[in-house]
Amino acid sequence: MADYIGVISKNKRGEYCFSFPDFTGCITAGSTIEEAKQMATEALNFHVEGMIDDGEKIPVASSLHNITSNPDYKMSFAFVQVEVPDAKPKTVRVNITVPENTLKHIDIAAKRTGFSRSAFLIHAAQNAIRPGQGRYKYKL
C-alpha cells in the first residue's frame, strides 16, 4: 500500500476541497473536512483503479516538502495522507471451515452472480468491511 498526500483548501462556497498533486484531475469536495476526506479516499481509490484498468503507471508519491514548496498549494491549509491499495495485491491461499449447508448457499449465489466461490467470498467480505463506499466494481 502507498500513502499519497491530499491537499485541503476551502472554496468560495465554504466547501472543503480535496485534491491530490500526484493525480491530476482527482478532486472532490465536502461540506465538512470529514466528509471531504471520506469522499477523497473513495475518489482516489476509484481514480487509481481506473488507471490500473487503463494500463497507466501509478506515480510515486510526492514528499510533503515538494508539495508544500509548490506555489499552487500556498492557499491550502491542511495536508492529509490517504492510503491506496497496491496495484497488484498478493493473493494468499487460505483454508476455512464452513457449515455444509452454508457452503451450498454460497455456491448457488456465486453461480447465480457469475462469480467463482473465491471471488464471491472476497466480494462479500469487501462489502462487509467497507459497506456503501462504492469501492468495489461488482454488485450482487
Order of alpha helices (4+ residues) and beta strands (2+ residues): beta-beta-beta-alpha-alpha-beta-alpha-alpha
